[in-house]
Structures are given as C-alpha cells and as structure tokens.
C-alpha cells in the first residue's frame, strides 16, 4: 500500500514539474508575440493563447492577466471593435486572475487592467457613461493604489485620467504632467519579477514628449 501511495505521489510530482516546465517557455513565447503584435487579430490570438495556458495551469494568475491586457491594446485605436463586448472579456479574465492572485501587488496589477477596460467602455459615450463606467474605473484605480502605492502603472493611469479630463473640470495635459513625471521616476526604479507586468514606461515617456 505504501509503495502504491508513493508511486501516486511520485507521478503527481512529475506531472506538476512537467506542467511547470512548459509554463515558463509558453509564457515567454507569448509575451514576445504580444510585444510584436500590430493588428487586432494579432492581439486576439495572443489573448486566446494566454487563456489556454491559464486553463492548463489552473493555479497561475498571470496568463489570465495577460489574456486581458492583450485585449486592451486594440481597444484604444480600433474603432471597429465592440468595446462593450471586448471589455466584458477583459473583465472576465480579470475575475479569473483575481481569484488566483494572493499578493496585494498582484491584485493591484489586475485592477490596472480593469481600470483600462472600464475606461474604454466609458469613452464610447463619456457624457452618459461617466457616472457608471467612469466612476467604477476610478474606484478600481484608487483601490489598486491603496493595495500598492509603489506601482508606476497605476500612477500612469491616474495621470492619463487627468490628461483626458477637460480643463474646466481640473484636467488637461498641464495638470497631468506632474503625475506623469512622478510615474516616470517610479518606472526608473521599478524592478519587475520574472514574467510579471513591466509595461508603461514607454507610454509615459511618449505622453510627456507630447506635452513638452
């Protein structure tokens, strides 16, 4: 009986190791593909690939995080995307990622993606949607900053919220500039763990260059 139980434990250990061995290369491969993606179809394919990794691993939050993140990119520029349907997919991935994440800093990263999805829904019709999607996006951003005040991506998103707010309501590029500069300094000292989110510095630099 002991020999039988030992065999089961050994097999389970080998299976977990094999799964882990596949995880890192698959994640790296798809992160590279996401970096080189240019079209909506490219990003959708990468998102689907990350979803498959998450479904196979079952305990990793990062694949679902990247599945959602990949879908945020084309929604900023592709006017043909159904932004509500796209956002619902992103938020569903965020829910899956959040159910698996345990550290506050990881949950803060997920809230950054939620903020982008909800912001994209709000921008479909800002005047009528601000009190719903806009308020929810702002709440997620504030919750993320409470969980991890040292996350530069959240500061960048906060700056972009100010940037996009009309001047008569206290926003605009000049108001956003100090927050963007703060985010840039935070990015310079930020050290991402392997496979963990490390985006935002280039975006911050690009926006600052436009203001200057």
C-alpha positions in Angstrom: 0.0 0.0 0.0 2.8 2.4 0.9 4.6 1.6 -2.3 1.3 2.3 -4.2 0.8 5.6 -2.5 4.5 6.6 -3.1 4.0 5.8 -6.8 1.0 8.1 -7.0 2.8 10.9 -5.2 5.8 10.5 -7.5 3.6 10.6 -10.6 1.8 13.7 -9.3 5.2 15.4 -8.6 6.4 14.6 -12.1 3.2 15.8 -13.7 3.4 19.1 -11.8 7.0 19.5 -12.8 6.3 18.8 -16.4 3.5 21.3 -16.3 5.8 23.9 -14.7 8.5 23.2 -17.3 6.1 24.1 -20.0 4.7 27.2 -18.3 7.8 29.4 -18.4 8.6 28.8 -22.1 5.0 29.2 -23.2 4.6 32.5 -21.2 7.9 33.9 -22.6 6.9 32.9 -26.2 3.5 34.6 -26.0 4.9 37.7 -24.2 7.3 38.1 -27.2 4.4 37.7 -29.6 2.3 40.3 -27.7 5.2 42.7 -27.9 5.4 42.3 -31.7 1.6 42.3 -32.2 0.3 45.0 -34.5 -3.3 44.2 -35.5 -6.4 43.5 -33.6 -6.3 39.9 -34.8 -2.7 39.5 -33.5 -3.7 40.6 -30.0 -6.8 38.4 -30.0 -4.7 35.4 -30.9 -2.2 36.1 -28.2 -5.1 36.6 -25.7 -6.5 33.2 -26.7 -3.1 31.6 -26.2 -2.7 33.1 -22.7 -6.2 31.8 -21.9 -5.2 28.3 -22.9 -2.1 28.5 -20.7 -4.3 29.6 -17.8 -6.8 26.8 -18.3 -4.0 24.3 -18.5 -2.1 25.6 -15.4 -5.2 26.3 -13.3 -3.3 28.0 -10.4 -1.5 30.8 -12.2 -3.0 34.3 -12.3 -0.5 35.7 -14.9 -1.9 34.0 -18.0 -5.4 35.4 -17.4 -3.9 38.8 -16.6 -2.1 38.9 -19.9 -5.1 37.5 -21.8 -7.0 40.6 -20.6 -4.1 43.0 -21.1 -3.7 41.9 -24.7 -7.3 42.8 -25.5 -6.9 46.3 -24.0 -4.4 47.4 -26.7 -6.5 47.3 -29.8 -9.5 48.8 -28.0 -7.6 52.1 -27.7 -7.3 52.5 -31.5 -9.6 50.1 -33.4 -12.9 51.9 -34.0 -14.5 48.8 -35.3 -14.2 46.9 -32.0 -17.3 46.4 -30.0 -15.8 48.0 -26.9 -18.5 46.7 -24.5 -18.1 43.1 -25.6 -14.3 43.4 -25.6 -14.4 44.9 -22.1 -16.6 42.2 -20.8 -14.0 39.6 -22.0 -11.2 41.6 -20.3 -13.2 41.9 -17.0 -13.9 38.1 -17.1 -10.2 37.4 -17.4 -9.5 39.9 -14.6 -12.0 38.0 -12.4 -10.2 34.7 -13.1 -6.8 36.2 -12.4 -8.0 37.9 -9.2 -9.4 34.6 -7.9 -5.9 33.1 -8.2 -3.8 36.1 -7.1 -2.9 36.3 -3.4 -0.4 39.2 -3.1 -1.7 42.8 -2.9 0.7 43.9 -5.5 -0.6 41.3 -7.9 -4.2 42.3 -7.3 -3.2 45.9 -7.9 -1.9 44.9 -11.3 -5.2 43.3 -12.2 -7.1 46.4 -11.1 -5.0 48.4 -13.5 -6.3 46.2 -16.4 -9.9 46.5 -15.0 -9.5 50.3 -15.0 -8.5 50.3 -18.7 -11.4 48.1 -19.7 -13.9 50.2 -17.9 -12.3 53.5 -19.2 -12.7 52.1 -22.7 -16.3 51.4 -22.1 -16.8 54.9 -20.7 -15.1 56.6 -23.7 -17.8 55.1 -26.0 -20.0 58.0 -24.7 -18.3 59.9 -21.9 -21.2 62.2 -21.2 -23.7 59.5 -20.5 -21.4 56.8 -19.2 -19.1 58.7 -16.8 -21.4 58.1 -13.8 -21.3 54.4 -14.3 -18.2 53.1 -16.1 -16.1 56.2 -15.3 -16.9 56.0 -11.6 -16.2 52.3 -11.5 -12.9 52.8 -13.3 -11.8 55.5 -10.9 -12.8 53.3 -7.9 -10.7 50.4 -9.2 -7.7 52.7 -9.8 -8.0 54.1 -6.2 -8.3 50.6 -4.8 -5.2 49.5 -6.7 -3.2 52.4 -5.4 -4.2 51.6 -1.9 -3.1 48.0 -2.4 0.2 49.0 -3.9 1.2 52.7 -3.8 4.5 51.9 -5.4 3.0 50.6 -8.7 4.0 53.0 -11.5 1.4 51.7 -13.9 -1.4 52.9 -11.6 0.2 56.4 -11.3 0.5 56.5 -15.1 -3.2 55.6 -15.5 -4.1 58.2 -12.9 -2.1 60.7 -14.9 -3.9 59.7 -18.1 -7.3 60.1 -16.4 -6.3 63.7 -15.6 -4.9 64.2 -19.1 -8.2 63.2 -20.6 -10.3 65.3 -18.3 -11.4 68.7 -19.7 -9.6 71.7 -18.4 -12.8 73.2 -17.0 -13.1 70.2 -14.7 -9.5 70.4 -13.5 -7.8 68.2 -16.0 -5.7 68.5 -19.2 -2.1 67.9 -20.2 -0.5 70.6 -17.9 -2.3 69.1 -14.8 -1.3 65.6 -15.8 2.4 66.4 -16.3 3.5 66.3 -12.6 1.8 62.9 -12.3 3.4 61.6 -15.5 6.8 62.8 -14.2 6.2 61.0 -10.9 5.3 57.8 -12.8 8.4 58.0 -14.9 10.6 58.3 -11.8 8.8 55.3 -10.3 9.4 53.3 -13.5 13.1 54.0 -13.4 13.4 52.3 -10.1 10.8 49.6 -10.6 12.1 46.0 -10.7 9.6 43.5 -12.1 9.8 39.9 -11.1 10.2 37.3 -13.9 7.0 37.2 -16.2 5.4 39.9 -14.1 4.0 43.2 -15.6 6.7 45.6 -16.8 4.8 47.9 -19.2 4.1 51.6 -19.1 7.4 53.4 -19.1 7.5 53.9 -22.9 3.9 55.1 -22.9 4.7 57.6 -20.1 7.7 58.9 -22.0 5.6 59.3 -25.2 2.9 61.3 -23.5 5.5 63.5 -21.7 7.3 64.2 -25.0 4.0 65.4 -26.5 3.4 67.8 -23.6 6.9 69.2 -23.7 
